């Protein structure tokens, strides 16, 4: 996020209370972010709240631990696809895949 061009406006929202939350929050707090860029953490909520949040997003991020991609994808992958939300899928180097941007349509959602 710190590498965004000057004048960019962006918000990265993490929803949930997973085991990586504390470490991510500490990294976000220490990150030098430009004006107009912020990182937000919201608590885990019902599926309806997650879907409402997704409806405001431009892209959903799916990060996979090394070797997980060989066996499964997180359920949010299907939820993003069902909502028509473009995805940035990030896999470990050993997965044999590269980070991929997927979108059903090249047109913006808004």
Number of C-alpha atoms within 10 A of each C-alpha: 17 12 9 12 9 11 10 12 13 14 12 16 16 17 16 14 13 10 8 9 15 11 10 14 15 10 11 17 12 9 13 13 15 17 12 11 17 18 16 11 15 10 11 13 11 8 10 9 12 15 14 10 12 18 16 11 16 12 20 22 18 18 16 16 12 14 14 13 18 9 6 9 14 12 9 13 18 12 16 19 15 9 12 17 25 21 19 17 18 19 20 16 12 11 15 11 12 12 13 12 13 15 15 10 10 8 7 10 13 7
